[in-house]
Amino acid sequence: MADRLAERSAMRRHRTWRRVVAWVLVLAVLAGLAVGAFWSPVLALERDDVVVTGEGRTVDPDAVREVVEAAAGTPLPRLDTVALREQILDLHGVKDVSLARAWPHGLRVTLTARVPVAAVPDDGGYVVLDSEGVRLGTRPSAPSGLAEVAVPLDDVLALQAALHVLAALPPRVERSVEQVGARTQDAVETVLDDGTTVRWGSSEQMALKVEAMRTVRKLDPDATTIDVSSPELPVSR
């Protein structure tokens, strides 16, 4: 009986040691994989595997690649995409950006570029702005296809209202706008390419105001001035 108990005790110790050894081996393998992933060049970012898209006309893709490629050689698990994103957002013309690791060696950079919507006369030239009023550059003459905003750059509230009106217009209407003016933030008006002046008032209720403007143009196609500042009671003459 004593021999049988001793045999069973030895078997239990043997099984315990086997489990301990198995777990040690598993942990060693996991540690090796972690070291390989986080510190070895096996999963390192390579310059040729960086893909940049969405730069549009306002972002320099080479400047974006320069920021990203500075991290070349860093294993992807350790790549600080948050810091890279902040650096890219600081570049000219970048409105937003997303970064995604492309295993085993790549990075996909998807940009949202700022889009020029208006030009403001200033010091003999024109400052190009996007819909948020961010300056995208200067031109000696008014760029073709952009509305000219007759609002001083330092009149922030009126300028923002004018840009908000532009941004709220349907693409077809926006393309027909030649000039935007705003005496105040509540007195925005546009001049269309056919000479029609549309008085929008503020930038509120723009969807309703656009529909009112379209209705008036259908009912009074010869109108030279359309006032939809009160969209429920539009006026034309």
Legacy VTK file of the C-alpha trace (Angstrom):
# vtk DataFile Version 3.0
C-alpha trace
ASCII
DATASET POLYDATA
POINTS 237 float
0.000 0.000 0.000
2.811 2.367 0.888
4.563 1.538 -2.393
1.382 2.302 -4.365
0.922 5.657 -2.607
4.534 6.561 -3.270
4.095 5.636 -6.933
0.995 7.821 -7.252
2.759 10.735 -5.541
5.685 10.408 -7.942
3.339 10.385 -10.922
1.607 13.548 -9.665
4.974 15.277 -9.232
5.956 14.170 -12.723
2.764 15.564 -14.255
3.220 18.832 -12.326
6.753 19.233 -13.617
5.631 18.484 -17.151
3.015 21.245 -16.924
5.559 23.659 -15.445
8.034 22.915 -18.231
5.307 23.263 -20.873
4.255 26.681 -19.533
7.877 27.822 -19.353
8.346 26.834 -22.991
5.131 28.625 -24.025
6.193 31.780 -22.190
9.626 31.600 -23.734
8.130 31.299 -27.213
5.762 34.223 -26.555
8.600 36.322 -25.208
10.640 35.511 -28.284
7.791 36.486 -30.581
7.256 39.734 -28.671
10.932 40.616 -28.879
10.915 39.746 -32.568
7.835 41.848 -33.258
8.767 44.884 -31.174
12.525 45.046 -31.550
13.768 43.062 -34.549
13.685 44.312 -38.181
11.373 41.460 -39.195
8.310 43.765 -39.107
10.105 47.063 -39.678
8.562 49.856 -41.760
10.090 50.078 -45.233
10.097 53.233 -47.366
8.956 51.416 -50.502
5.850 50.155 -48.692
4.544 53.607 -47.713
1.418 54.513 -49.727
0.077 58.088 -49.679
-3.329 58.910 -51.203
-5.790 61.808 -51.205
-3.327 64.696 -51.433
-5.448 66.629 -53.948
-4.104 69.959 -55.208
-3.109 71.505 -51.904
-0.901 68.916 -50.168
2.692 68.120 -51.111
2.867 64.285 -51.057
6.667 64.420 -50.823
6.371 66.369 -47.570
4.022 63.700 -46.202
6.366 60.911 -47.263
9.295 62.723 -45.647
7.483 62.713 -42.297
6.533 59.041 -42.539
9.822 57.795 -43.958
11.695 59.318 -41.029
10.240 56.375 -39.071
11.565 53.776 -41.536
13.196 50.872 -39.726
10.844 51.075 -36.759
8.915 47.816 -36.194
5.242 48.353 -37.013
4.008 47.348 -33.512
6.131 50.171 -32.048
5.247 52.743 -34.701
3.777 55.853 -33.053
0.955 56.590 -35.482
-0.508 59.234 -33.145
2.664 61.329 -33.317
2.929 60.801 -37.073
-0.661 61.949 -37.523
-0.019 65.136 -35.558
3.048 65.908 -37.672
1.138 65.357 -40.911
-1.769 67.542 -39.736
0.736 70.379 -39.311
1.613 70.229 -43.022
0.217 72.781 -45.439
-3.174 71.924 -46.914
-3.914 68.861 -44.748
-7.415 68.878 -43.247
-7.409 65.324 -41.851
-5.410 62.107 -42.140
-5.734 58.465 -41.156
-2.900 55.955 -40.902
-3.181 52.168 -41.103
-0.420 49.613 -40.736
-0.069 47.364 -43.795
1.655 44.229 -42.531
4.403 43.196 -42.632
6.330 46.338 -43.666
3.920 49.008 -44.905
1.849 52.006 -43.898
-1.181 53.457 -45.685
-1.616 57.211 -45.310
-5.036 58.498 -46.403
-5.254 62.273 -46.576
-8.202 64.638 -46.642
-6.923 67.751 -48.365
-8.271 71.237 -47.882
-10.166 72.475 -50.929
-9.907 76.099 -52.135
-13.344 77.715 -52.303
-12.713 81.454 -52.368
-10.167 84.187 -52.980
-9.980 87.394 -50.947
-8.295 90.529 -52.370
-5.394 91.586 -50.137
-2.335 93.810 -50.726
-2.639 93.740 -54.498
-3.037 89.963 -54.654
-5.510 87.306 -53.584
-5.463 85.072 -50.516
-6.927 81.628 -51.248
-9.114 80.177 -48.485
-10.898 76.897 -47.836
-14.427 76.650 -46.414
-13.094 77.028 -42.844
-11.143 80.183 -43.631
-7.738 78.467 -43.569
-5.227 80.209 -45.828
-3.948 77.948 -48.582
-1.713 80.438 -50.350
-1.606 83.728 -52.232
-1.978 84.489 -55.941
-1.183 87.626 -57.935
-4.586 87.393 -59.626
-7.953 85.820 -58.822
-7.735 82.053 -59.460
-10.097 80.797 -62.131
-13.145 78.968 -60.801
-13.032 80.471 -57.301
-15.527 82.979 -55.983
-14.099 86.338 -55.029
-15.008 87.302 -51.467
-15.344 91.039 -51.017
-14.852 90.899 -47.256
-11.685 92.063 -45.457
-9.626 89.281 -43.946
-9.749 90.942 -40.538
-13.560 90.980 -40.493
-13.632 87.454 -39.121
-17.340 87.075 -38.406
-18.508 88.403 -41.785
-15.841 86.366 -43.598
-16.848 83.161 -41.820
-20.507 83.781 -42.628
-19.666 84.304 -46.317
-17.632 81.082 -46.411
-20.366 79.146 -44.600
-22.880 80.293 -47.214
-20.559 79.146 -49.997
-19.987 75.775 -48.318
-23.735 75.213 -47.933
-24.541 75.783 -51.607
-25.112 72.812 -53.910
-22.100 72.261 -56.219
-23.918 73.524 -59.316
-24.950 76.766 -57.589
-21.533 77.212 -55.968
-19.794 76.950 -59.350
-22.005 79.767 -60.653
-21.003 82.174 -57.862
-18.612 84.860 -59.037
-18.552 87.126 -56.002
-19.554 86.992 -52.344
-20.082 90.027 -50.158
-21.039 90.517 -46.522
-21.507 93.861 -44.809
-22.087 91.905 -41.591
-22.426 88.237 -40.646
-26.188 88.608 -41.190
-25.977 90.293 -44.581
-24.314 87.854 -46.989
-25.047 88.117 -50.683
-23.682 86.504 -53.841
-23.465 87.569 -57.454
-24.005 84.693 -59.904
-22.395 84.359 -63.311
-25.597 85.536 -65.016
-25.556 88.776 -63.012
-28.251 87.779 -60.516
-27.708 88.992 -56.962
-28.917 86.649 -54.220
-29.259 88.051 -50.721
-28.924 85.233 -48.209
-28.853 87.130 -44.929
-27.089 84.885 -42.390
-25.727 81.397 -43.032
-28.608 79.763 -41.139
-31.391 77.706 -42.815
-29.341 77.469 -45.989
-31.107 74.366 -47.329
-34.457 76.165 -47.109
-32.983 79.339 -48.606
-31.546 77.431 -51.581
-34.950 75.904 -52.309
-36.589 79.332 -52.011
-34.045 80.794 -54.431
-34.663 78.013 -56.957
-38.421 78.487 -56.712
-38.140 82.240 -57.270
-35.892 81.770 -60.302
-38.479 79.442 -61.836
-41.379 81.798 -61.126
-39.495 84.987 -62.020
-36.696 84.082 -64.465
-36.000 87.745 -65.254
-35.346 88.713 -61.638
-32.012 90.469 -61.130
-32.178 90.452 -57.332
-33.529 87.660 -55.132
-33.808 88.104 -51.365
-34.173 84.852 -49.417
-32.933 86.151 -46.081
-36.442 85.264 -44.866
-36.917 82.028 -46.813
-40.606 81.755 -45.956
-41.183 85.139 -47.666
-38.694 85.453 -50.535
-38.656 88.646 -52.580
-37.474 89.312 -56.135
-37.244 92.278 -58.445
LINES 1 238
237 0 1 2 3 4 5 6 7 8 9 10 11 12 13 14 15 16 17 18 19 20 21 22 23 24 25 26 27 28 29 30 31 32 33 34 35 36 37 38 39 40 41 42 43 44 45 46 47 48 49 50 51 52 53 54 55 56 57 58 59 60 61 62 63 64 65 66 67 68 69 70 71 72 73 74 75 76 77 78 79 80 81 82 83 84 85 86 87 88 89 90 91 92 93 94 95 96 97 98 99 100 101 102 103 104 105 106 107 108 109 110 111 112 113 114 115 116 117 118 119 120 121 122 123 124 125 126 127 128 129 130 131 132 133 134 135 136 137 138 139 140 141 142 143 144 145 146 147 148 149 150 151 152 153 154 155 156 157 158 159 160 161 162 163 164 165 166 167 168 169 170 171 172 173 174 175 176 177 178 179 180 181 182 183 184 185 186 187 188 189 190 191 192 193 194 195 196 197 198 199 200 201 202 203 204 205 206 207 208 209 210 211 212 213 214 215 216 217 218 219 220 221 222 223 224 225 226 227 228 229 230 231 232 233 234 235 236
